[in-house]
Amino acid sequence: LAVGWGSGMDAAWAPSPGGCELVQSIMDCTGRWLSSIPGNLRGDTEELFLDDNTIQVLGNASLLLYPQLWHLSLTRNRLELIEPGAFLSSQGLEVLSLTDNLLFTNYSLTAAALSALPALRMLDLAGNQLREDMVSVLVSNLSSLESLSVARNIIMRLDSSIFTNLTELLELNLEKNYIFEIDNAFEGLQRLQRLNIAYNYLPCLVGFDLTQLRVLNVSNNIIEWFLTLEIDDLFELEVLDLSHNRLLFFPVLPRKSKLHSLLLQDNRMSFYQRLPNGTSLANVTMQFLIIDGNSTNITTVRLWDELCHSNLSSLRLLDMSQNEVWGLPDDFLAQMPSLTHLKLNQNCLEAFHLSEEDPLAMLTELDLSQNQLVELGVKVGAGDILPSLQLFNLSTNRLQTLPPGIFAHTRKITTLDLSHNRVNVCPQPGEAESLACVDIRGVQTLTHLSLAGCGLQGMGGRPFQGTSLTHLDLSDNRQVLSGDLGWLQDLVLTLQVLSLRNTSLSSTAVDFSALKSLVCLDLSGNSLAAFPTSLGTLRLRSLDLRDNCLPALPRDVAQVPLGRSLQEIYLSRNPYNCCTLGWWDALQQAEGLRVPDGREVTCSHGSRALSPGALPEPVLQSCRWQTADLALLYLVLALPTCLTLLVAFVVVFLMLKEKLLKMVKTRCGVSSPY
């Protein structure tokens, strides 16, 4: 086939031979069942994508017609061999992706082909069943490489011989291999900045000395220890990911570094300055025996002071969630003046204390959820505590109150999660001191509040006075709607999202008509036996009515302001009547309205649960009789009886006609005229 190209066609899409697609100088031949590289593509092609084909061999002449090629992708083929002369005409190739092929079969010949690429900057060899010795051969002559991926192979051990000549390498991806040992493998990589060794089997990292590294990801290994070499050099390290390992202690970090993100999620880490029974370990030390070849070094660390060498002054994110931390060392947080995000959720904390010595002036997010907190201590003085805090998560603890005046110092707080604690919100002014409660009145910046599952038993007074709440979650409080509901009056102008899930709500318990700003309402898991009429005037975008006792919705639900504004409505798990589904048909025809759980919606007819969109004809027939006009029904039933009586009367009259006429003549005495 021949294709002619006119002027100006480079900037537009056009078909090309073999079914490939061309955009400017980029040729996309993905998923065309090609067994070889087409020889009739444009000669000035610069980028060629041949992913998801069946190419097994890249021959010496495969790329001769494309000398301007700088980007070639052969991902997910069946490539077993690249012949040594395959790239001789593509000296300008910079990016080469060979992911998910079978290069282990002829790796030595493929290595010879790769060595002819002096400008190659990025090489992806992931998913080729390569061992470490194969990788060493494949990359031995690629000194120009800046990015290399050998992820998802079968590499088990790294030593100094594998990456010897990669002096320009900036990024190395080794994730999802079987690496259990690293022996000076990165010493010659003086420019390496990003190293990913996640999802391997490393038991420890001792003597870490890659000062030039900026990002290190060793998550999802089995690491128990991380020890940095004791040197005073400045480490460029900015991000360290040790999450999902088996760390027993806080890592020993560089004395000087630029570290701003430290991820320690899902380990077995704790601090040992004091044990839970009060025993002090201040003088206990731990000795590490480090054997390197014929040399042996002993490193001694004070067990209770895991931060003895660490400089955390630039740290902004610290994630220690899902560990076994039951307490923090003294002045632990004072070493992190730049901290903005602190995650301590899913630990064993029973108390957490803040003071002016640990001001955390930059902290915007603090997550203490899913601990065993019974006390939140704040030493309030002349200074501010958490002045920049915006998100405070205390959910799923054992708190009953918060320190009085705590929110007087958090001048920027917008989100507070107190769900699943046994707390009450303070009612009338002046009562906060006498009751164990949380006082949020007057916190003008607060917009998101969750009190789900707190066991609230009615809220008297005006607990939200002076706030600007837009999101309020009161779900899983069975008695929160009992008593006076005047607390809603302070939210009518601002409240946009309200959750009353599982609050024993009845149809007439709450008048929603005043909440004109409401756009999202969750009423699921209640006892609604009728649709609340007060909803009709609202302009909600989302309404959740699941798990109630609704037999039907109003027939005009799609015509009222509510129906015209709704974008999604959840309706499943209600006992709808199959014979009163006019509202369902109206919702199906409403423009722009989705019913995400529509396939789960059923209606009842007798003992059967049916889909409202596919009712059998016998059910429809039965419903027609049940919903017919009663007067017409009575008329239809009475008409045959009336006709029968009329016919009987006529028959009797005709049979007795002669006798009746004679009787009349006899009694009246009048002769019959002829």
C-alpha positions as CSV (number, residue, x, y, z in Angstrom):
1,L,0.0,0.0,0.0
2,A,1.1,3.5,-0.7
3,V,0.0,6.6,1.1
4,G,0.5,10.1,-0.2
5,W,1.0,13.0,2.3
6,G,0.1,16.6,1.5
7,S,1.4,19.7,3.2
8,G,0.0,20.3,6.7
9,M,-0.8,16.6,7.4
10,D,1.8,16.2,10.1
11,A,-0.3,17.9,12.7
12,A,-3.3,15.7,12.2
13,W,-4.3,12.1,12.7
14,A,-4.2,9.9,9.7
15,P,-4.3,6.1,9.0
16,S,-1.1,4.5,7.9
17,P,-0.2,1.1,6.4
18,G,-0.8,-1.9,8.7
19,G,-3.6,-0.1,10.5
20,C,-1.2,2.1,12.6
21,E,-2.1,5.6,13.6
22,L,0.0,8.7,13.0
23,V,0.0,11.8,15.1
24,Q,2.7,14.3,13.9
25,S,5.9,12.1,13.9
26,I,4.5,9.5,16.4
27,M,3.5,6.1,15.0
28,D,1.2,4.0,17.1
29,C,0.9,0.3,16.1
30,T,-0.3,-0.9,19.5
31,G,-2.4,-4.2,19.5
32,R,-2.2,-4.9,15.7
33,W,-1.1,-8.5,15.9
34,L,2.1,-7.7,14.2
35,S,4.8,-10.3,14.1
36,S,7.5,-7.9,12.8
37,I,8.1,-4.2,12.5
38,P,6.2,-2.9,9.4
39,G,8.5,-1.7,6.6
40,N,6.2,0.8,5.0
41,L,5.8,3.4,7.7
42,R,6.9,7.0,7.3
43,G,10.7,7.3,7.1
44,D,10.7,10.4,9.4
45,T,9.0,8.5,12.3
46,E,10.6,9.6,15.6
47,E,8.4,7.7,18.1
48,L,7.2,4.1,17.4
49,F,4.8,2.2,19.7
50,L,4.5,-1.5,19.0
51,D,3.0,-2.6,22.4
52,D,0.8,-5.6,22.6
53,N,1.9,-7.4,19.5
54,T,3.5,-10.8,18.8
55,I,7.0,-9.8,17.7
56,Q,9.6,-12.5,18.7
57,V,12.7,-11.3,17.0
58,L,14.0,-7.8,16.2
59,G,16.2,-8.4,13.2
60,N,19.2,-6.5,11.9
61,A,17.1,-4.9,9.2
62,S,14.0,-4.1,11.3
63,L,14.7,-0.4,11.9
64,L,16.8,0.4,8.8
65,L,14.1,2.6,7.3
66,Y,13.7,4.7,10.5
67,P,16.9,6.5,11.1
68,Q,15.3,9.4,13.0
69,L,13.8,7.1,15.7
70,W,14.5,8.3,19.3
71,H,11.7,6.5,21.2
72,L,10.8,2.8,20.7
73,S,8.3,0.8,22.8
74,L,8.0,-3.0,22.4
75,T,6.1,-3.6,25.7
76,R,4.1,-6.9,26.0
77,N,5.3,-8.8,22.9
78,R,7.0,-12.2,22.8
79,L,10.5,-10.8,22.2
80,E,13.2,-13.3,22.7
81,L,16.1,-11.9,20.7
82,I,17.4,-8.6,19.5
83,E,20.0,-9.3,16.9
84,P,23.4,-7.5,17.4
85,G,22.9,-5.1,14.4
86,A,19.3,-4.2,15.0
87,F,20.1,-0.7,16.3
88,L,23.0,0.2,14.0
89,S,20.8,2.6,12.0
90,S,19.2,4.0,15.1
91,Q,22.1,5.7,16.8
92,G,19.9,8.5,18.1
93,L,17.6,6.1,20.1
94,E,17.1,7.6,23.6
95,V,14.1,5.8,25.1
96,L,13.7,2.0,24.8
97,S,10.9,0.0,26.6
98,L,11.2,-3.8,26.4
99,T,8.8,-4.5,29.3
100,D,7.2,-7.9,29.7
101,N,9.0,-10.0,27.1
102,L,11.2,-13.1,27.1
103,L,14.7,-11.5,26.9
104,F,16.2,-14.0,29.3
105,T,16.4,-16.6,26.5
106,N,19.1,-14.8,24.4
107,Y,20.3,-12.1,26.7
108,S,23.9,-12.1,25.6
109,L,23.0,-11.3,21.9
110,T,20.5,-8.7,23.1
111,A,23.3,-7.1,25.2
112,A,25.4,-6.8,22.1
113,A,22.6,-5.0,20.3
114,L,22.1,-2.6,23.2
115,S,25.8,-1.7,23.3
116,A,25.3,0.0,19.9
117,L,23.2,2.7,21.4
118,P,25.5,5.5,22.5
119,A,22.6,8.0,23.3
120,L,20.3,5.7,25.2
121,R,19.0,7.5,28.3
122,M,16.0,5.4,29.5
123,L,15.8,1.6,29.4
124,D,12.9,-0.5,30.8
125,L,13.6,-4.2,31.2
126,A,10.9,-5.0,33.7
127,G,9.2,-8.4,33.5
128,N,11.7,-10.4,31.5
129,Q,12.7,-13.1,34.0
130,L,16.2,-11.8,34.3
131,R,18.7,-12.9,36.9
132,E,21.3,-10.5,38.3
133,D,24.0,-12.0,36.1
134,M,21.9,-11.4,33.0
135,V,21.2,-7.8,34.1
136,S,25.0,-7.2,34.5
137,V,25.6,-8.3,31.0
138,L,22.7,-6.4,29.4
139,V,23.7,-3.0,30.9
140,S,27.5,-3.4,31.0
141,N,28.1,-1.0,28.1
142,L,25.3,1.5,28.6
143,S,27.3,4.3,30.3
144,S,24.8,6.9,28.9
145,L,21.8,5.5,30.9
146,E,20.0,7.9,33.2
147,S,17.0,5.7,34.0
148,L,16.9,2.0,34.3
149,S,14.1,-0.3,35.4
150,V,14.6,-4.0,36.1
151,A,11.5,-4.4,38.1
152,R,9.5,-7.7,38.3
153,N,12.4,-10.0,37.4
154,I,14.1,-12.7,39.5
155,I,17.1,-10.8,40.9
156,M,18.1,-12.1,44.3
157,R,21.5,-10.5,45.2
158,L,23.2,-7.3,44.2
159,D,26.9,-6.7,44.4
160,S,29.4,-4.1,43.0
161,S,29.8,-5.8,39.6
162,I,26.2,-5.3,38.4
163,F,25.9,-1.5,37.8
164,T,29.7,-0.8,37.5
165,N,29.6,1.4,34.3
166,L,26.4,3.2,34.9
167,T,28.1,6.4,36.0
168,E,25.3,8.7,34.6
169,L,22.4,6.8,36.2
170,L,19.9,9.1,38.0
171,E,17.0,6.6,38.6
172,L,17.0,2.9,39.3
173,N,13.9,0.7,39.8
174,L,14.4,-2.7,41.4
175,E,11.0,-3.3,42.9
176,K,9.2,-6.7,42.9
177,N,12.3,-8.9,42.7
178,Y,13.6,-11.4,45.2
179,I,16.5,-9.3,46.6
180,F,17.6,-10.4,50.0
181,E,21.2,-9.0,50.0
182,I,22.9,-5.9,48.8
183,D,26.7,-5.7,48.9
184,N,28.1,-2.3,47.8
185,A,26.0,-2.5,44.7
186,F,25.5,1.3,44.4
187,E,29.0,2.6,45.2
188,G,29.8,3.6,41.6
189,L,26.5,5.3,41.0
190,Q,27.6,8.8,42.1
191,R,24.7,10.6,40.4
192,L,21.9,8.3,41.5
193,Q,19.0,10.3,42.9
194,R,16.0,8.0,43.0
195,L,16.2,4.3,44.1
196,N,13.2,2.0,44.4
197,I,13.8,-1.4,46.1
198,A,10.2,-1.9,47.2
199,Y,8.6,-5.4,47.4
200,N,11.7,-7.4,48.0
201,Y,13.1,-9.5,50.9
202,L,15.7,-7.2,52.5
203,P,16.0,-8.0,56.2
204,C,17.9,-4.8,57.2
205,L,19.7,-1.8,55.8
206,V,22.9,-1.1,57.8
207,G,25.6,1.5,57.0
208,F,23.5,3.5,54.6
209,D,25.8,6.0,53.0
210,L,24.3,7.1,49.7
211,T,24.7,10.8,50.4
212,Q,23.6,11.9,46.9
213,L,20.3,10.0,47.0
214,R,17.2,12.1,47.1
215,V,14.4,9.5,47.2
216,L,14.7,6.0,48.7
217,N,11.8,3.5,48.6
218,V,12.4,0.3,50.5
219,S,8.8,-0.3,51.4
220,N,7.2,-3.8,51.5
221,N,10.4,-5.7,52.5
222,I,11.1,-7.5,55.8
223,I,13.4,-4.8,57.3
224,E,13.9,-4.8,61.0
225,W,16.8,-2.3,61.3
226,F,17.7,0.9,59.4
227,L,21.0,2.4,60.4
228,T,22.7,5.3,58.7
229,L,26.5,5.4,58.6
230,E,27.8,7.7,61.4
231,I,29.3,10.5,59.3
232,D,28.9,14.2,59.3
233,D,28.5,14.5,55.5
234,L,25.3,16.2,54.3
235,F,22.8,13.7,52.9
236,E,20.6,15.0,50.0
237,L,17.9,12.5,51.1
238,E,14.4,14.1,50.9
239,V,12.0,11.2,50.9
240,L,12.5,7.9,52.8
241,D,9.8,5.2,52.5
242,L,10.2,2.4,55.1
243,S,6.5,1.5,55.2
244,H,5.2,-2.1,55.4
245,N,8.3,-3.6,56.9
246,R,9.1,-5.1,60.3
247,L,11.0,-2.2,61.9
248,L,11.4,-2.7,65.6
249,F,12.9,0.8,66.3
250,F,12.8,4.2,64.9
251,P,15.4,4.4,62.1
252,V,18.8,5.9,62.8
253,L,18.8,8.7,60.3
254,P,21.6,11.0,58.9
255,R,23.0,13.6,61.2
256,K,22.7,16.1,58.4
257,S,20.0,15.8,55.7
258,K,17.2,17.5,53.8
259,L,14.7,14.8,54.8
260,H,11.1,16.2,54.5
261,S,9.0,13.0,54.2
262,L,9.5,9.9,56.4
263,L,7.0,7.1,55.9
264,L,7.0,4.4,58.6
265,Q,3.5,3.0,58.2
266,D,2.7,-0.6,59.1
267,N,5.8,-1.7,61.1
268,R,6.3,-3.1,64.6
269,M,8.0,0.0,65.9
270,S,7.8,1.4,69.4
271,F,9.9,3.6,71.7
272,Y,11.6,2.3,74.8
273,Q,12.5,5.2,77.0
274,R,9.9,3.9,79.5
275,L,8.0,0.6,79.4
276,P,4.2,0.7,79.9
277,N,4.7,-0.5,83.6
278,G,6.9,2.5,84.3
279,T,10.3,0.8,84.1
280,S,13.0,3.1,82.8
281,L,15.4,2.0,80.1
282,A,17.4,5.2,80.0
283,N,20.8,3.5,80.5
284,V,20.2,0.5,78.4
285,T,22.2,0.2,75.1
286,M,22.0,-1.9,72.0
287,Q,25.1,-3.2,70.1
288,F,24.9,-3.9,66.4
289,L,27.6,-6.3,65.1
290,I,28.3,-5.5,61.5
291,I,30.3,-8.0,59.5
292,D,31.6,-6.8,56.2
293,G,33.8,-9.4,54.5
294,N,36.8,-9.9,56.8
295,S,36.1,-6.7,58.9
296,T,33.8,-6.5,61.9
297,N,32.4,-3.3,63.3
298,I,30.3,-2.8,66.5
299,T,27.9,0.1,66.7
300,T,26.4,1.0,70.0
301,V,23.1,2.8,70.3
302,R,21.2,3.9,73.4
303,L,18.0,1.9,73.2
304,W,15.7,4.6,74.5
305,D,17.1,7.3,72.3
306,E,16.6,6.1,68.7
307,L,17.1,9.7,67.5
308,C,20.6,10.0,68.8
309,H,22.1,10.7,65.3
310,S,19.0,12.0,63.6
311,N,18.4,15.5,62.3
312,L,14.7,16.0,61.7
313,S,14.6,19.8,61.5
314,S,13.4,19.8,57.9
315,L,10.8,17.0,58.3
316,R,7.3,18.0,57.0
317,L,5.6,14.6,56.8
318,L,5.9,11.9,59.4
319,D,3.7,8.8,59.1
320,M,4.0,6.3,62.0
321,S,0.5,4.8,61.6
322,Q,-0.1,1.1,62.1
323,N,2.7,0.5,64.6
324,E,3.0,-0.4,68.3
325,V,3.7,3.0,69.6
326,W,2.2,3.5,73.1
327,G,4.2,6.7,74.0
328,L,6.6,9.2,72.5
329,P,10.0,10.1,73.9
330,D,10.5,13.3,75.7
331,D,11.1,16.3,73.3
332,F,10.4,14.0,70.3
333,L,8.2,16.5,68.5
334,A,10.4,19.4,69.5
335,Q,13.0,18.2,67.0
336,M,10.5,18.8,64.1
337,P,9.8,22.5,63.9
338,S,8.8,22.2,60.2
339,L,6.4,19.3,60.6
340,T,3.0,19.9,58.8
341,H,1.5,16.3,58.7
342,L,1.7,13.9,61.6
343,K,0.0,10.5,61.4
344,L,0.0,8.3,64.6
345,N,-3.3,6.5,63.9
346,Q,-3.7,2.8,64.6
347,N,-1.2,2.6,67.5
348,C,-1.5,1.9,71.2
349,L,-1.5,5.4,72.5
350,E,-3.4,5.9,75.8
351,A,-2.4,9.5,76.3
352,F,-1.0,12.3,74.1
353,H,0.4,15.5,75.6
354,L,1.1,18.8,73.9
355,S,2.9,21.7,75.5
356,E,4.5,25.0,74.6
357,E,7.8,23.1,74.4
358,D,6.4,21.1,71.5
359,P,4.5,23.9,69.8
360,L,4.3,22.3,66.3
361,A,3.7,25.7,64.9
362,M,3.6,24.5,61.3
363,L,1.4,21.4,61.9
364,T,-1.7,21.4,59.7
365,E,-2.9,17.7,60.1
366,L,-2.8,15.6,63.2
367,D,-4.2,12.0,63.0
368,L,-4.5,10.2,66.4
369,S,-7.4,8.0,65.3
370,Q,-7.8,4.3,66.2
371,N,-5.7,4.4,69.4
372,Q,-6.8,3.8,73.0
373,L,-6.7,7.5,74.0
374,V,-8.4,8.3,77.3
375,E,-6.5,11.6,77.8
376,L,-5.5,14.4,75.6
377,G,-3.3,16.7,77.6
378,V,-2.6,20.3,76.7
379,K,-0.5,22.6,78.9
380,V,-1.9,25.9,78.1
381,G,0.1,29.0,78.9
382,A,0.9,32.3,77.2
383,G,2.0,30.7,73.9
384,D,0.0,29.0,71.2
385,I,-0.4,25.3,70.7
386,L,-1.1,24.0,67.2
387,P,-1.8,27.4,65.8
388,S,-1.8,26.2,62.2
389,L,-3.8,23.0,62.7
390,Q,-6.6,22.5,60.1
391,L,-7.4,18.8,60.4
392,F,-7.7,17.0,63.8
393,N,-8.7,13.3,63.7
394,L,-9.5,11.7,67.1
395,S,-11.9,9.1,65.9
396,T,-12.2,5.6,67.5
397,N,-10.6,6.2,70.9
398,R,-11.9,6.2,74.4
399,L,-12.1,10.0,74.9
400,Q,-14.9,11.5,77.0
401,T,-13.8,15.1,76.7
402,L,-11.2,17.5,75.4
403,P,-9.2,20.0,77.3
404,P,-11.1,23.2,77.9
405,G,-10.1,26.0,75.6
406,I,-8.1,23.8,73.3
407,F,-9.7,25.4,70.2
408,A,-8.8,28.9,71.4
409,H,-5.3,28.2,70.1
410,T,-6.2,26.4,66.9
411,R,-7.2,29.4,65.0
412,K,-7.3,27.7,61.6
413,I,-9.0,24.4,62.3
414,T,-11.6,23.4,59.7
415,T,-12.1,19.6,60.3
416,L,-12.6,17.8,63.6
417,D,-13.4,14.1,63.7
418,L,-14.6,12.9,67.1
419,S,-16.5,9.9,65.9
420,H,-16.7,6.7,67.9
421,N,-15.8,8.3,71.2
422,R,-18.1,8.6,74.2
423,V,-18.2,12.4,74.0
424,N,-21.0,14.9,74.4
425,V,-21.1,18.4,72.9
426,C,-21.6,21.2,75.4
427,P,-25.1,22.5,75.6
428,Q,-26.1,25.9,77.1
429,P,-23.4,28.5,77.7
430,G,-21.9,28.3,81.2
431,E,-22.5,24.5,81.6
432,A,-19.3,23.4,79.9
433,E,-17.3,23.5,83.1
434,S,-19.7,21.3,85.0
435,L,-20.2,18.7,82.3
436,A,-17.8,16.3,80.6
437,C,-18.3,17.6,77.1
438,V,-16.6,19.1,74.1
439,D,-17.2,22.8,73.6
440,I,-17.0,23.9,69.9
441,R,-19.2,27.0,70.2
442,G,-17.6,30.0,68.7
443,V,-15.0,28.1,66.6
444,Q,-15.7,30.1,63.5
445,T,-13.3,28.3,61.2
446,L,-14.8,24.9,61.8
447,T,-16.6,23.6,58.7
448,H,-16.4,19.7,59.0
449,L,-17.5,17.9,62.2
450,S,-18.0,14.2,62.7
451,L,-19.8,12.9,65.8
452,A,-20.8,9.5,64.4
453,G,-21.2,6.7,66.9
454,C,-20.7,8.9,70.0
455,G,-23.9,7.7,71.8
456,L,-25.4,11.2,71.7
457,Q,-28.8,11.3,73.5
458,G,-30.3,14.5,72.3
459,M,-28.5,17.9,72.1
460,G,-30.1,20.6,74.1
461,G,-29.3,24.3,73.7
462,R,-27.3,25.5,70.8
463,P,-24.0,23.4,70.7
464,F,-23.1,24.7,67.2
465,Q,-23.6,28.4,67.9
466,G,-20.9,30.6,66.3
467,T,-19.6,27.9,64.0
468,S,-19.8,27.8,60.2
469,L,-20.4,24.1,59.7
470,T,-20.9,22.9,56.2
471,H,-20.5,19.1,56.9
472,L,-22.1,17.4,59.9
473,D,-22.1,13.7,60.6
474,L,-24.4,12.5,63.3
475,S,-24.8,8.9,62.1
476,D,-25.1,5.9,64.4
477,N,-26.5,7.9,67.3
478,R,-29.8,6.2,67.9
479,Q,-31.2,8.9,70.2
480,V,-29.6,12.0,68.9
481,L,-33.0,13.3,67.4
482,S,-34.9,12.9,70.7
483,G,-35.9,16.0,72.5
484,D,-35.6,19.6,71.2
485,L,-34.2,20.0,67.7
486,G,-33.5,23.7,68.0
487,W,-29.8,23.1,67.5
488,L,-30.5,23.1,63.8
489,Q,-31.3,26.8,63.7
490,D,-27.6,27.8,63.9
491,L,-26.9,25.7,60.8
492,V,-29.6,26.7,58.4
493,L,-27.4,29.2,56.5
494,T,-24.2,27.1,56.1
495,L,-25.0,23.4,56.4
496,Q,-24.5,21.6,53.0
497,V,-23.9,17.9,53.9
498,L,-25.8,16.2,56.7
499,S,-25.7,12.5,57.7
500,L,-28.4,11.1,59.9
501,R,-27.8,7.5,59.0
502,N,-29.0,5.0,61.6
503,T,-30.5,7.6,64.0
504,S,-34.0,6.1,64.4
505,L,-35.5,8.8,62.3
506,S,-39.3,8.7,61.7
507,S,-41.1,10.5,58.9
508,T,-42.2,13.5,61.0
509,A,-39.3,13.8,63.4
510,V,-37.3,16.5,61.6
511,D,-38.5,19.4,59.5
512,F,-35.8,19.9,56.8
513,S,-37.4,22.8,55.0
514,A,-35.3,25.4,56.7
515,L,-32.0,23.9,55.6
516,K,-32.0,25.8,52.3
517,S,-28.2,25.3,51.7
518,L,-28.3,21.5,52.0
519,V,-27.0,19.7,49.0
520,C,-26.3,16.2,50.3
521,L,-28.5,14.3,52.8
522,D,-28.1,10.8,54.1
523,L,-31.2,9.3,55.8
524,S,-30.3,5.6,55.3
525,G,-30.7,2.9,57.9
526,N,-33.7,4.5,59.6
527,S,-37.5,3.8,60.0
528,L,-39.0,6.1,57.4
529,A,-42.4,4.7,56.5
530,A,-43.3,7.7,54.4
531,F,-41.3,10.2,52.3
532,P,-40.6,13.3,54.4
533,T,-42.7,16.0,52.7
534,S,-40.3,18.7,54.0
535,L,-37.7,17.5,51.5
536,G,-39.8,18.6,48.5
537,T,-38.7,22.2,48.7
538,L,-35.0,21.5,49.1
539,R,-32.5,21.6,46.1
540,L,-30.5,18.5,47.1
541,R,-27.9,17.0,44.7
542,S,-27.6,13.7,46.6
543,L,-30.2,11.9,48.7
544,D,-29.7,8.5,50.4
545,L,-32.9,6.6,51.4
546,R,-31.5,3.1,51.6
547,D,-32.5,0.7,54.4
548,N,-35.8,2.3,55.4
549,C,-39.5,1.2,55.4
550,L,-40.7,3.1,52.4
551,P,-43.6,1.5,50.3
552,A,-43.4,4.3,47.7
553,L,-42.2,7.8,46.9
554,P,-44.6,10.6,45.9
555,R,-45.7,10.4,42.3
556,D,-44.6,14.0,41.6
557,V,-41.2,13.5,43.2
558,A,-39.5,14.3,39.8
559,Q,-41.5,17.5,39.4
560,V,-41.0,19.3,42.7
561,P,-37.8,21.4,43.2
562,L,-36.1,18.4,44.9
563,G,-36.6,16.2,41.8
564,R,-35.3,18.9,39.5
565,S,-32.1,19.4,41.4
566,L,-31.2,15.8,42.3
567,Q,-28.3,14.3,40.6
568,E,-28.2,11.0,42.4
569,I,-30.6,9.1,44.7
570,Y,-30.0,5.8,46.6
571,L,-33.2,3.8,47.0
572,S,-32.3,0.1,47.6
573,R,-33.5,-2.1,50.5
574,N,-36.9,-0.7,50.9
575,P,-40.3,-2.6,50.8
576,Y,-41.7,-0.8,47.7
577,N,-45.2,-1.9,46.5
578,C,-45.0,-3.2,42.9
579,C,-48.4,-1.8,42.2
580,T,-47.5,1.8,43.0
581,L,-44.4,2.4,40.9
582,G,-45.5,5.6,39.1
583,W,-42.8,7.4,41.0
584,W,-40.1,4.9,39.7
585,D,-41.1,5.5,36.1
586,A,-40.9,9.3,36.7
587,L,-37.4,9.0,38.1
588,Q,-36.2,6.9,35.2
589,Q,-37.3,9.6,32.8
590,A,-35.9,12.5,34.8
591,E,-33.0,14.1,33.0
592,G,-29.6,14.1,34.7
593,L,-30.7,11.9,37.6
594,R,-28.8,8.7,38.5
595,V,-29.8,5.8,40.7
596,P,-26.4,4.2,41.4
597,D,-28.0,1.3,43.2
598,G,-30.8,0.9,40.7
599,R,-30.0,-2.8,40.1
600,E,-30.5,-3.5,43.8
601,V,-33.9,-1.9,44.0
602,T,-36.8,-4.4,44.4
603,C,-40.5,-4.2,45.0
604,S,-42.8,-6.6,46.7
605,H,-45.8,-8.4,45.3
606,G,-47.2,-10.9,47.7
607,S,-44.2,-12.8,48.9
608,R,-42.1,-12.2,45.8
609,A,-39.3,-9.6,45.4
610,L,-39.2,-8.3,41.9
611,S,-37.2,-5.8,39.8
612,P,-39.4,-2.7,39.2
613,G,-38.1,-2.4,35.6
614,A,-39.1,-5.9,34.6
615,L,-42.4,-6.9,36.1
616,P,-44.0,-10.1,34.7
617,E,-47.3,-9.6,32.8
618,P,-49.4,-11.5,35.5
619,V,-48.1,-9.1,38.1
620,L,-49.0,-6.1,35.9
621,Q,-52.5,-7.6,35.4
622,S,-53.0,-8.1,39.1
623,C,-51.9,-4.6,39.8
624,R,-54.4,-3.2,37.3
625,W,-57.2,-4.8,39.1
626,Q,-55.9,-3.5,42.5
627,T,-55.5,0.0,41.3
628,A,-58.7,0.3,39.2
629,D,-61.4,2.9,40.1
630,L,-63.7,1.4,42.7
631,A,-67.0,3.0,41.4
632,L,-66.3,1.6,37.9
633,L,-65.5,-1.8,39.4
634,Y,-68.8,-1.8,41.4
635,L,-70.7,-0.8,38.2
636,V,-69.1,-3.6,36.2
637,L,-70.0,-6.1,38.9
638,A,-73.6,-4.8,39.3
639,L,-74.4,-4.6,35.6
640,P,-74.8,-8.3,34.9
641,T,-77.1,-8.7,37.9
642,C,-79.4,-5.8,36.8
643,L,-79.6,-7.2,33.3
644,T,-80.5,-10.6,34.6
645,L,-83.4,-9.2,36.8
646,L,-84.7,-7.1,33.8
647,V,-84.8,-10.1,31.5
648,A,-86.6,-12.2,34.2
649,F,-89.2,-9.5,34.7
650,V,-89.9,-9.3,30.9
651,V,-90.3,-13.0,30.6
652,V,-92.7,-13.2,33.5
653,F,-94.7,-10.3,32.2
654,L,-95.1,-11.9,28.8
655,M,-96.2,-15.2,30.3
656,L,-98.9,-13.6,32.4
657,K,-100.0,-10.9,30.0
658,E,-103.5,-12.5,29.0
659,K,-104.4,-13.2,32.6
660,L,-103.5,-9.8,33.8
661,L,-105.6,-8.1,31.0
662,K,-108.7,-10.1,31.9
663,M,-108.3,-9.3,35.6
664,V,-108.1,-5.6,34.8
665,K,-111.3,-5.7,32.7
666,T,-113.2,-7.6,35.3
667,R,-112.4,-5.2,38.0
668,C,-112.8,-2.0,36.0
669,G,-116.1,-3.1,34.2
670,V,-115.1,-1.6,30.9
671,S,-115.9,-3.5,27.7
672,S,-113.2,-4.1,25.2
673,P,-113.4,-2.1,22.0
674,Y,-113.3,-3.8,18.6
